[in-house]
């Protein structure tokens, strides 16, 4: 038997209602804030992620699904959404539109890493990007949108953590301080962090190794090296958040895992999975558009993993949406009734009802058992006599009550609606 690839999951019908709820909520919240949906290819040229995500990141060094296509081109399945959206922003001249450009996405992503709970090789993200605004009001808006989304889904135990990781003006001084600090611990660093020491020492702060993590706790803080502009923007962000009553913590250890971040970075955590864990992360990337060939353009965004969010919703006992059930099941006896039911089901569906009929030539007894398994709200049995008289009994499957009715879509509709009231 052929099985699904390791690190992937089938989203079955019983789970689709929850996925639809999350996606519908995301779209509704984004529309309130003026964000428009964008869809980009599942695969891109590998150079996009090498330049955009960063060659020193774990994503590029260890996790990307990269291959040569039949034309000999190096292609990569997207490991995240921001680089692709930035490429699209440049290539489709979205910068020519009134700014800022506000985009959101619901996509699948691919990273080769050890599968575990809430972390798969094919996973799904909800994220958004705002291009063209350098104002920290955009940072605050992005954060507010993320929290609104979580609040609509009733996610519990949320904590917002913010930090600033500076800009090209103040980062070099900080990187030098990090080099000096980590060089004194070089014998204890993992091999990956030893290679990062010269290229990008800030990446060491994000290392998952417990030894490197402990060493990093005493490392210099970026917030102490911020230039005047970065300090001013960070203070402005805090004021905007204070204005709308959003609580936050300043966490100087947040650097995020990708190279394109500058200035504002943030994470939203939840304790719904036990220990406090990140459910959403993002930040500003003012140099990314230029790095990928566009004109200097500020940007900010966030992304969150839908699989992780689903684990949280289930773990905290949220009332989850259920599969839809038929409003009515129509059982038939005889050829004339069979054809009549085909038309009746069609008419009821056109009126907006979920109507079902037997498609497997079952006996009438088996049809009613099937209606019970479907949890149909109402049922009706139609034979040739019922077709001739245009009368039949509709049964409430919950309490067993029955009503004689004409077997037209309009008459059946009135009974269902009256019962609903």
Steps between C-alpha positions, in 0.01 A plus 500: 500500500629845409503730803528876535856641521647534849426838653175554310139462609167441327240758602190283525138618472453478878777760543412725206239697695769624741738587215218691330424687822863609536529605136165681500594685820836598351335639187237689697752664733731592210216661310421721801856629486509544123728205418445323166569134424795403280595155368852419384658184349582204723855496358745780417855539375733390780689830488190680628524325836880506514493878468171572675497257793879499549776252425597472869153399619404144591224519239745550213787293638307195614129499425412602144355260243724590204533317169598556137211494255520350151646825370784485752364790706533488880147507643387507864163429658419812699611471864314822599286771344673838533770453237243387241270794574791741475598354164140538382481857633804592288423294190137615473584868571268514800714790620331710229169475686406736786711400798510318732433168326325269748495128413409176678546134411388151597760260361675165533874506578772235495800440726701182544526459876416234755121466515346554841175618654397824330810500276475324163696495176196627317331760716263790454534867583279803534703815460495855374735771378478879490733665248570873473460634855791583728267630771487293817120538482520226235688279748230558759224430247655167398531393864143612577368301204677185618355537850151569360525178299597296806233665714227419247606135522507529883865395533596518868810601691638738238811708571647755258880533508674776305859600429708708260799346320621826351591605147810490274633803689498353848523126428876499417592628848274243658635219281852590607396483865341160439812371325715599794261340748445171313869467409571466870259198500594359160607159631150444641303611196345245262663461158223697329544797733877491456443557128250776577748687717661684209211513255206584725557479877144614572381160374666339803239666719235293320681165525289207626799333671452510879871578551501789250170622642647519852809682374282746308309599814794713616583644156488877434152635424420669170274747676808651665660567159206656316564819303284806568259424214447141607452602863247763399304254283495240776369751753240612246381141455454462873295820513273382218442170682433684825247723323280207400548321833716210380722351768850387405836395637838610368700182438856583395567137401262511202693514172277282275641227279539673164763748384272761347370642829591854612376718786168368635472128568222340701360167611161405641507204734235286665513263796220282358750223416649501849824697489480844339556445127505728198183499289577803282815689407590791280678826461632770273721440194587839356783370281336194345341662193831661407687173565274326248548762230237763576526858612557563873161426658411442866293197592361314798306177543429188702426132450343230714476123462146369460587149624642646821189716541274197460692315772447797731126525428453129565721497810321789669159339448359754255155415363599387153272510194345172398449346159183618330210253504218462245191707554298221343550146368261371234449122491329340201308184403456427130621641170247782476589620851869474414467747215271724706758512783773601257303813407390571859857485635612732220225753581570494874871560438414796281306643796818475709435177691740212552289222351610138452356189335615139466761443229574133574167323424439410865178357641274753669605362842868541409430849367357606836802353682719704266296815578563438871874461443502830311317664796242636258261739672194389300411208278222419259413169332356524149347211310305490177171556691642817662601628158147442368331677795775762548481430874746348748607522864810695598664373819701695756792263563571645845159462669315268259215743430345479153308740275309426184605728220485553130822370355613820340820684590299805611270303734788305654696823541216658700492208744877506553500875556201485736670228701819708517307787658 
